[in-house]
Amino acid sequence: QVQLVESGGGLVQPGGSLRLSCAGSGSIFSAYGLAWYRQAPGKQREWVAKITSGSSTNYADSVKGRFTISRNNGKNTVYLQMNSLKPEDTAVYYCYQLGSWGQGTQVTVSS
């Protein structure tokens, strides 16, 4: 089973940037795709972005053009670069792979 640990969340002003990291354990991490999800207060968890083992990417319409997902297999890490952040991006962000979830990292966008 994969273990995932997110980091990089925090408080940022609208228009600012953050880079989230998802570090995975195990030798299979690089062989599979990974996705980022988020859950805002009172809302259902929603898919944000995904990256395949071959580094093909897809994004939700709400973040397309602002967020970039990438991976460094040598470091067993997937990143989510978030630019032009909006208050509606405020949520707990989770990474997901092979049925496993990380513990989440809080992102708050507020002035």
C-alpha positions, -999 to 999 in steps of 0.1 A, spaced: 0 0 0 12 35 -9 16 61 18 12 97 8 22 129 26 12 163 14 29 196 23 32 232 12 -2 245 21 -7 279 39 -23 313 38 -19 333 6 -35 365 -7 -57 364 -38 -35 364 -69 -7 347 -51 10 313 -56 17 281 -37 34 248 -45 20 217 -29 40 185 -27 29 149 -24 56 125 -13 50 88 -18 66 57 -3 74 25 -21 90 15 -53 57 15 -72 50 52 -68 66 62 -101 48 34 -120 13 48 -115 -7 80 -120 -16 103 -92 -44 128 -87 -50 159 -66 -84 165 -50 -97 193 -28 -125 197 -3 -139 231 7 -159 235 39 -194 222 35 -187 208 0 -179 175 -15 -144 165 -24 -137 174 -60 -110 163 -85 -85 190 -94 -58 175 -116 -41 142 -125 -8 130 -139 -1 96 -155 30 75 -151 41 90 -184 35 126 -172 4 132 -193 -18 157 -174 -55 167 -171 -71 195 -151 -105 205 -139 -119 234 -158 -119 256 -126 -81 254 -124 -70 250 -160 -44 276 -170 -37 284 -133 -25 251 -118 3 228 -131 8 192 -119 42 176 -124 62 147 -109 98 139 -100 101 102 -99 136 103 -86 122 120 -55 89 100 -54 71 133 -54 43 149 -73 38 187 -72 9 210 -77 19 245 -87 -10 269 -80 -8 304 -95 -34 332 -96 -51 318 -66 -87 328 -58 -107 327 -26 -127 299 -40 -95 278 -42 -96 277 -4 -98 240 6 -80 211 21 -59 195 -8 -54 158 -9 -33 135 -32 -46 101 -42 -29 71 -56 -40 34 -58 -68 37 -33 -47 56 -8 -52 92 4 -28 115 21 -38 134 53 -43 167 34 -29 202 35 -49 233 41 -48 261 15 -65 294 25 -67 323 0 -77 354 17 -68 391 20 
